[in-house]
Amino acid sequence: MSDESTSMNADERITVRNLLHGEGSPFELAEDARSGLASTPKTLPPKYLYDASGSDLFERITEQPEYYQTLTELEILRRIAPLIVDRVRPTALVEFGSGSASKTRVLLDEMRRAGRLEGYGMLDVSESASRAAAAALIQAYPRLEVECVIADFEQPQPLPFPGKRRLLAFLGSTIGNFEVEGAQAFLRGPAERMHDDDAFLIGFDLVKDIAVLERAYNDAAGVTEAFNKNLLSVLNRELGADFNPGGFDHLAFYNEAEARIEMHLVANRPQHVTVIDLDMIVEFAAGESLRTELSHKYTRRSVEALLEAGGLALDLWETDPNGKFALGLARRR
Ligand SMILES: C[S@@+](CC[C@H](N)C(=O)[O-])C[C@H]1O[C@@H](n2cnc3c(N)ncnc32)[C@H](O)[C@@H]1O
């Protein structure tokens, strides 16, 4: 049985397809929580961080002075958008993990300047963020057609606008949230569905000074901490759990051997948590952690290897002058 629901917004330029809800949905918090909370170490996939509050908190993270990623990527995007649009000549932009789609506007503006802007496809788990972004975009781009797909990008989906020449985008170094094999598997989805003329623009946060990396995930205002702890509210609300956020501390550190930031919630005392919907009691020893997010950091060489394993090849590589962040343009191999 298909659980897909499609609705045409009041403004007929937005189409929303929700592939998440209903029987057979791949986006199953209950299953993931059952296995993740019973495993050693305890883990949950980062996609559950992005309910409506989590999406808002992520936007606030991007405004923190320690979080260099957003402004640095934006600066590179502004510099190379004309080159990319000239090289790919897309009429549609299709973005994975689009969120508020604010950086996206640099690409949409350039496509419009080139007289080529027709469609924008956005794929994200966050319905609230996607609907808000789509509504703002049709105001800003009066002839733009927006296809909004609420889905888990780990499940290969048909790509919007198959009849158009497409620039795919995956910004914010969200690709770093996958395990290495997961990132390869993710890339194979679009790689198999892209046409030869399509191209894929991907943001990569680069390996750098550990203090700079760790500061970005431990902002002084505590917004990343709130984002991390919001996961406990998601579990309490969605699964009838009784996590006490005060019983857990935010921990984010760089794991040099794996070239990744790891984000955890660490129990600051022994406790047991009841998860009514799962009929489960979860024991935490003092100091035991629940891993909530990975954020891999890259070099040009590791990106080339990742793309190759994902069925893609690097066509263009641009970094900021300080080598903090990179945008890679990839084609099908
Ligand atoms: C790190 S944020 C990046 C947002 C934006 N692209 C940027 O660059 O600022 C990750 C985005 O991916 C979405 N996301 C995370 N996991 C996802 C999944 N498995 N499927 C679809 N969207 C996901 C989140 O809702 C969020 O909007």
The ligand as a Tripos MOL2 file, in Angstrom:
@<TRIPOS>MOLECULE
LIG
   27    29     1     0     0
SMALL
NO_CHARGES

@<TRIPOS>ATOM
      1 C1         22.5200   20.2650    8.5240 C.3       1 LIG1
      2 S1         20.9030   20.7450    8.0060 S.3       1 LIG1
      3 C2         21.2900   21.6100    6.4920 C.3       1 LIG1
      4 C3         20.2090   22.5480    6.0420 C.3       1 LIG1
      5 C4         20.5650   23.4160    4.8280 C.3       1 LIG1
      6 N1         20.7150   22.5950    3.6300 N.3       1 LIG1
      7 C5         21.8450   24.1670    5.0860 C.2       1 LIG1
      8 O1         22.7970   23.9590    4.3420 O.co2     1 LIG1
      9 O2         21.8790   25.0070    5.9920 O.co2     1 LIG1
     10 C6         20.2680   19.1850    7.4320 C.3       1 LIG1
     11 C7         18.9220   19.2390    6.7290 C.3       1 LIG1
     12 O3         18.6500   17.9200    6.2140 O.3       1 LIG1
     13 C8         17.3850   17.4630    6.6820 C.3       1 LIG1
     14 N2         17.5340   16.0130    6.9090 N.ar      1 LIG1
     15 C9         18.3120   15.3940    7.8340 C.ar      1 LIG1
     16 N3         18.2480   14.0540    7.6880 N.ar      1 LIG1
     17 C10        17.4030   13.8200    6.6490 C.ar      1 LIG1
     18 C11        16.9360   12.6340    5.9960 C.ar      1 LIG1
     19 N4         17.3300   11.4120    6.3840 N.pl3     1 LIG1
     20 N5         16.0900   12.7670    4.9300 N.ar      1 LIG1
     21 C12        15.6940   14.0180    4.5100 C.ar      1 LIG1
     22 N6         16.0950   15.1790    5.1000 N.ar      1 LIG1
     23 C13        16.9400   15.0710    6.1430 C.ar      1 LIG1
     24 C14        17.0760   18.2520    7.9290 C.3       1 LIG1
     25 O4         15.6820   18.3750    8.1550 O.3       1 LIG1
     26 C15        17.7520   19.6080    7.6110 C.3       1 LIG1
     27 O5         16.8930   20.4670    6.9190 O.3       1 LIG1
@<TRIPOS>BOND
     1     1     2 1
     2     2     3 1
     3     2    10 1
     4     3     4 1
     5     4     5 1
     6     5     6 1
     7     5     7 1
     8     7     8 2
     9     7     9 1
    10    10    11 1
    11    11    12 1
    12    11    26 1
    13    12    13 1
    14    13    14 1
    15    13    24 1
    16    14    15 ar
    17    14    23 ar
    18    15    16 ar
    19    16    17 ar
    20    17    18 ar
    21    17    23 ar
    22    18    19 1
    23    18    20 ar
    24    20    21 ar
    25    21    22 ar
    26    22    23 ar
    27    24    25 1
    28    24    26 1
    29    26    27 1
@<TRIPOS>SUBSTRUCTURE
     1 LIG1         1 GROUP 0 **** ****
